[in-house]
Amino acid sequence: MIVGFAALLLAPQFWVIIVAQVLFGLATGLIYYSSLFYSMDAGDKKGVHGGLHEAAIGAGVCAGVARAVA
């Protein structure tokens, strides 16, 4: 993920940006998937609070963008 982000910032050519975006997207997706899986797999209820986890991630994404814009 760090390599993909650094390549996005420092890319000297357009094709490097495309490859970096794919790498960064795959890394971000893997982190998101594993976070969601392990949060829903923990405990006895196994996924009952999955909506709360999704809401927390959505609020974090929204707050990050709102903070950057403001």
Order of alpha helices (4+ residues) and beta strands (2+ residues): alpha-alpha-alpha
